Amino acid sequence: MGIRLGENQYGKAENRVVRIYRDTPRHEIVDINVGTALRGDFEAAHTVGDQGAVLPTDTQKQTCYAFAKEKGIATIEQYALDLAHHFVDENDPVHGARIEVERYGWERATVDGADHDHTWVRSGAEVRTADITVEGKGSDQTTWVIGGLKDLTILKSTGSEFHGFPTDRYTILEPTTDRVMATSLVAKWRFTTTDVDWDAVYADVKQLMVAAFATLQSLALQQTLYAMGTAVLEAHPEIAEVRLSAPNKHHFVYDLARFGIENHNEVFHADDRPYGLIQASVIRDDAPDAGPAWTMQRGWLA
Ligand SMILES: O=c1[nH]c(=O)c2[nH]c(=O)[nH]c2[nH]1
């Protein structure tokens, strides 16, 4: 019975490369997901386990990050062309390469009517939410309204620190005075009235939170959440409480020193999990009782 190896290729999928250009105070961001795949003389790797021709997928990954700094990512087309040519031209067994790149859009955050230098909001609208509870009938009826949003993804490329934390024998985290901070925010705010211009308040609450995220020289995501909630309560007397839930979407500085390449907070690996999950409620001292406003949200037992 004749058996032979058919089509095959191999590579590293979903390299989450984030390149920040920070030569001037006005930073630029390129946020991409890169897949590499090589085709060529890899018969022996499959049939007898001979790795003699196999450029490791790990090396392909490192090349993606190194090229982000060495060649830059002026366009994803040119970046992918550079990678493909490199793999094919520098490796005899490689006859072909397929590089697939997705680029995620970021729009500059607006603060005080102007584009911000180092804060962006991920393109594509967030999801607006409303949770309404009505209890009772006639003169005994009470209504609670919670406004909110989710999937508001925001990132700042500087203006974030994290240090001064306790250490124990398991601590490896290095303190930092300059890091990327990013989150995909979930926020809900509890109104104390229904006499509200819902659209206008929604737009303003979102803007206040984005501006607080952008402008605070943050010492922790916890401090940023508190500042966001405080900004909303200070501007909106009709809101009694803001609840915030924020995954800390870690961006790790990629170690390019191993290749003799300097990386001063320019090339990052955007890790998807695990993530820190920072959650806080910011509430007025004299907030009326929430009653059933928060009870049994979807997923309450999940
Ligand atoms: O803003 C942060 N808050 C934390 O609690 C924390 N913990 C951690 O490892 N990194 C961070 N960052």
The ligand as a Gaussian input file, in Angstrom:
#p B3LYP/6-31G(d) Opt

LIG

0 1
 O       -2.390000      48.128000      37.711000
 C       -2.054000      47.038000      38.201000
 N       -2.660000      46.598000      39.331000
 C       -2.336000      45.410000      39.922000
 O       -2.907000      45.024000      40.971000
 C       -1.328000      44.646000      39.315000
 N       -0.768000      43.455000      39.625000
 C        0.146000      43.193000      38.679000
 O        0.851000      42.157000      38.633000
 N        0.201000      44.208000      37.782000
 C       -0.718000      45.130000      38.160000
 N       -1.087000      46.307000      37.616000

